[in-house]
Amino acid sequence: MTNADWTLDDLIYRAEEEGAGKIHLVAGAPPMLRRRGEDLFPAGPYPPLTSERIARELSTLVEPEAWHRIETIGEGDLTVHRLALSLRLTLYRTANEWAVVVHL
């Protein structure tokens, strides 16, 4: 796997290994993790994200109808199930750039 070939599942596994409860995906920054009460730290040696990459990863989690609603409104909170986990997603768009916090 190269630095650009990661998936959201890879980040979820990494967060669990690191004891992190949140994954932050923000356009212009690499994927970041947060442990409760601590500052953000890099999830690994990943390049900065693009809004398109974030949207592509989210499209693997969010049902098309819910994604359309979130794209229209520009923000949303929802719960999805992935890797036997319930994940809460907080999504928002600023200046046409997507960002998301994945709460494990």
Helices and strands as residue ranges (DSSP letters): H 8-18, E 22-26, E 32-34, E 40-42, H 51-59, H 64-73, E 75-82, E 85-94, E 97-103
